[in-house]
Every structure is written in C-alpha cells, then in structure tokens.
Amino acid sequence: MPFKYRERFTLARQFSGARLRDRRRFARLSAHALGLAAHCTPDAIFRFERGHCAPSADRLGRLADALSCRIDDLFEAAG
C-alpha cells in the first residue's frame, strides 16, 4: 500500500541531510564513493544532503551500511 502524500512529507522532514553529510565526511567518503556503495549517483547524494529530497527506505539502508551507522543516525533527534 503506497504512502499518502502527508506521510511522505513527514518522512522527508525527519530525514537529516546534514547528518548524512556529516557522516559521509567523517567516513572520508566522496559523494561519488558513497553513491557507488549505495547504488545511486553523486548528484542524488548531494540532493539528499541539501534536503531537496529524501532517500527511499531501501536507499536509507544502503547509505547506513556504506557509512557503517544505523538508519536512526541519519534522522533528526526527536523533540
């Protein structure tokens, strides 16, 4: 069953592009290297980091694996 528009918006608001960027830099990975590991383009990595769009659930798992972190680490803190 597909997400409703409002649910997608909520997911996009919780994902943190800044955290993705910080994790990528900490891992000393280029956007190209992270893109290869997560099966997407460097442009997609930059769009995620700038908050222009949020990665899918599948892509979040690949990003977290490539960065050796948990998916939770790529989301804003609650509260």
C-alpha positions as CSV (number, residue, x, y, z in Angstrom):
1,M,0.0,0.0,0.0
2,P,1.6,3.3,-1.1
3,F,2.2,6.1,1.4
4,K,-0.2,9.0,1.4
5,Y,1.3,12.5,0.5
6,R,1.2,13.6,4.1
7,E,3.1,10.5,5.3
8,R,5.8,11.1,2.7
9,F,6.2,14.7,3.8
10,T,6.6,13.6,7.4
11,L,9.3,11.1,6.4
12,A,11.1,13.8,4.4
13,R,11.0,16.2,7.3
14,Q,12.6,13.7,9.7
15,F,15.5,12.7,7.5
16,S,18.5,14.9,8.1
17,G,20.6,15.7,5.0
18,A,23.1,17.5,7.3
19,R,23.6,14.3,9.3
20,L,24.1,12.3,6.1
21,R,26.7,14.9,5.0
22,D,28.5,14.8,8.4
23,R,28.6,11.0,8.4
24,R,29.9,11.0,4.8
25,R,32.7,13.5,5.7
26,F,33.5,11.6,8.9
27,A,33.9,8.4,6.9
28,R,36.1,10.4,4.5
29,L,34.0,9.4,1.5
30,S,33.3,11.5,-1.6
31,A,29.8,11.7,-2.8
32,H,30.9,9.6,-5.8
33,A,32.2,6.8,-3.5
34,L,29.1,6.9,-1.3
35,G,26.9,6.9,-4.4
36,L,28.7,3.8,-5.7
37,A,28.2,2.0,-2.4
38,A,24.6,3.0,-2.1
39,H,23.8,2.3,-5.8
40,C,22.9,5.9,-6.7
41,T,24.5,8.9,-8.4
42,P,26.7,11.6,-6.6
43,D,24.0,14.1,-7.7
44,A,21.4,12.1,-5.7
45,I,23.8,12.2,-2.6
46,F,24.0,16.0,-2.9
47,R,20.2,16.3,-3.3
48,F,19.7,14.2,-0.1
49,E,22.3,16.3,1.8
50,R,20.7,19.6,0.7
51,G,17.3,18.4,1.7
52,H,15.8,18.6,-1.8
53,C,14.5,15.1,-1.4
54,A,14.7,12.1,1.0
55,P,16.0,8.7,0.1
56,S,13.7,5.7,0.0
57,A,13.7,3.2,2.8
58,D,15.8,0.8,0.7
59,R,18.3,3.5,-0.1
60,L,18.5,4.6,3.6
61,G,19.6,1.1,4.4
62,R,22.3,1.1,1.8
63,L,23.5,4.5,2.9
64,A,23.7,3.4,6.5
65,D,25.6,0.3,5.5
66,A,28.1,2.2,3.5
67,L,28.6,4.7,6.3
68,S,28.8,1.9,9.0
69,C,26.0,3.5,11.0
70,R,22.4,2.9,11.9
71,I,19.5,4.3,9.9
72,D,18.5,6.2,13.0
73,D,21.7,8.1,12.8
74,L,20.5,9.7,9.6
75,F,17.4,11.2,11.2
76,E,16.9,14.3,13.3
77,A,16.6,13.9,17.0
78,A,13.0,13.7,18.3
79,G,11.7,16.6,20.2
